[in-house]
């Protein structure tokens, strides 16, 4: 028997789960209705047609990324926390983020995280062009890291693999380096290390006469 107590939020939750797992092409009104145990007409009643449903999922994704909250005792720590949270959100919903991009809402999606970064950069004493440089550098670091991770995950099996390529002689007579480069990448640790180094460098006082690199 078809269920009756259905809400718009439940429809969106189920639709988002389908997109996350299988991509937007797998989201049909008939499949969504089957997942919810209801009639297709009930789906239309709550969210309209499929395009309206996709628009609602995009808006929800944008709103979800607006909920990022900085944590930490210093501006640098809070900037790193925003970067980590943004990476996590982008990694958890690649198909939904792609839908946001396709609808021309990428800049709006990133705006809340950028504004959080601006507050922390101001708290660190930076203003103007230098503050903007930090905000953009952190955003680019996050997006670039996520793209590299996604490409590595979707790449075909490598032959030879890293474990086959790195030996003492190819690592400059540094066996510890060879072992480390042959081991699986700890993406979480690598991201945190790189973004901390980036932030520390960008927030460090510049010497007299120092400027942006050419």
C-alpha positions in Angstrom: 0.0 0.0 0.0 1.3 3.5 -0.9 2.4 5.6 2.0 0.7 8.9 2.7 2.8 10.8 5.3 5.5 12.1 2.9 7.3 15.4 3.3 9.3 17.5 0.9 12.5 17.1 3.0 12.1 13.3 2.9 11.8 13.5 -0.9 14.9 15.6 -1.1 16.9 13.4 1.3 16.2 10.3 -0.8 16.9 12.1 -4.1 20.2 13.4 -2.8 21.2 9.9 -1.6 20.4 8.5 -5.1 22.5 11.2 -6.8 25.4 10.8 -4.3 25.5 7.0 -5.0 24.7 6.8 -8.7 24.9 10.3 -10.2 22.1 12.6 -11.5 21.4 10.4 -14.6 20.2 7.6 -12.3 17.6 9.9 -10.7 14.2 9.3 -12.3 10.9 10.2 -10.7 9.8 6.5 -11.0 12.9 5.3 -9.2 12.6 7.9 -6.6 8.9 7.0 -6.0 9.9 3.3 -5.7 12.6 4.2 -3.1 10.0 6.2 -1.1 7.3 3.6 -1.5 4.9 6.1 -2.9 3.3 7.1 -6.2 5.0 9.3 -8.8 2.2 11.8 -8.5 3.0 12.3 -4.9 6.6 13.2 -5.8 5.3 15.8 -8.3 3.1 17.2 -5.6 6.0 17.8 -3.2 8.8 18.9 -5.6 7.4 19.5 -9.1 9.0 17.9 -12.1 12.5 16.4 -12.4 14.1 19.7 -13.3 12.5 21.4 -10.3 13.7 18.5 -8.2 17.3 19.0 -9.5 17.1 22.7 -8.9 16.0 22.1 -5.3 18.9 19.7 -4.8 21.3 22.3 -6.1 19.9 24.9 -3.8 20.2 22.5 -0.9 23.8 21.7 -1.7 24.6 25.4 -1.8 23.0 25.8 1.6 24.9 22.9 3.1 28.2 24.4 2.2 27.1 27.6 3.9 27.0 25.8 7.2 30.8 25.5 7.5 31.9 26.9 10.9 35.5 27.6 11.8 37.1 26.0 14.8 40.4 26.6 16.6 42.1 29.0 19.0 44.1 31.0 16.4 43.2 32.5 13.0 45.6 30.1 11.3 44.0 27.1 13.0 40.5 28.3 12.1 41.5 28.9 8.4 42.8 25.3 8.3 39.5 24.1 9.8 37.5 25.8 7.1 39.7 24.3 4.4 39.3 20.8 5.9 35.6 21.2 6.2 35.2 22.5 2.7 37.3 19.6 1.3 35.1 17.1 3.2 31.9 18.6 1.9 33.1 18.6 -1.7 34.4 15.0 -1.4 31.1 13.8 0.1 28.9 15.0 -2.7 30.8 15.2 -6.0 27.8 14.6 -8.2 25.8 17.3 -6.4 28.7 19.8 -6.6 29.0 19.0 -10.3 25.3 19.9 -10.7 25.9 23.2 -8.9 28.7 23.9 -11.3 26.6 23.1 -14.4 24.0 25.5 -13.3 26.5 28.4 -12.9 26.3 28.6 -9.1 29.8 27.6 -8.2 30.9 31.1 -7.0 27.7 31.4 -4.9 28.4 28.0 -3.4 31.9 29.0 -2.3 30.9 32.4 -1.0 30.1 31.4 2.6 33.4 29.6 3.0 35.2 32.6 1.5 33.5 34.9 3.9 34.5 32.7 6.8 38.1 32.8 5.5 37.9 36.6 5.2 36.9 37.0 8.9 39.9 34.9 10.0 42.3 36.6 7.7 41.2 40.0 9.1 41.6 38.6 12.6 45.2 37.7 11.6 45.8 41.4 10.7 45.8 41.1 6.9 43.8 43.5 4.7 43.3 44.3 1.1 45.1 42.4 -1.6 47.1 40.3 0.8 43.9 39.2 2.5 42.3 38.3 -0.9 45.5 36.4 -1.8 45.1 34.2 1.3 41.4 33.5 0.7 42.0 32.5 -3.0 45.1 30.5 -2.3 43.3 28.4 0.3 40.2 27.9 -1.9 42.4 26.9 -4.8 44.4 24.5 -2.6 41.2 22.8 -1.5 39.7 22.5 -5.0 43.0 21.4 -6.5 43.5 18.7 -3.9 40.0 17.4 -4.3 40.4 17.2 -8.1 43.7 15.3 -7.7 42.1 12.9 -5.2 39.2 12.2 -7.5 41.5 11.6 -10.5 43.6 9.2 -8.6 40.5 7.3 -7.4 39.1 7.0 -10.9 42.4 6.2 -12.7 42.9 2.7 -14.1 45.2 0.3 -12.2 48.7 1.6 -12.8 51.4 -0.7 -14.1 54.1 -0.2 -13.0 52.6 1.0 -9.7 54.4 3.4 -7.3 55.6 0.5 -5.2 57.4 -0.8 -8.3 58.8 2.5 -9.3 60.4 3.7 -6.1 63.6 2.0 -4.9 66.8 3.3 -3.2 68.5 4.1 -6.5 65.5 6.1 -7.8 65.1 8.0 -4.6 68.6 9.5 -4.4 70.0 6.8 -2.2 67.3 7.6 0.4 65.7 4.3 1.3 63.3 5.8 3.8 62.1 8.2 1.1 61.7 5.3 -1.3 59.5 3.4 1.2 57.4 6.4 1.9 56.7 7.2 -1.8 55.9 3.5 -2.5 53.4 3.5 0.4 49.7 4.4 -0.1 49.0 8.1 0.1 47.4 9.3 3.4 45.3 12.0 1.7 43.9 13.4 4.9 47.3 13.9 6.5 48.8 15.2 3.2 46.0 17.8 2.8 46.3 19.0 6.4 50.1 19.3 6.2 50.0 21.2 2.9 47.3 23.6 3.9 48.9 24.3 7.2 52.2 25.1 5.5 50.4 27.3 2.9 48.5 29.2 5.6 51.6 29.7 7.9 53.5 31.0 4.9 50.8 33.4 3.8 50.2 34.8 7.3 53.8 35.2 8.1 55.0 38.9 8.3 56.7 39.9 5.1 60.1 41.7 5.3 60.4 45.3 4.2 60.2 45.5 0.4 58.8 42.0 0.0 56.0 41.6 -2.4 54.0 39.1 -4.4 56.1 36.6 -6.4 56.4 37.2 -10.1 
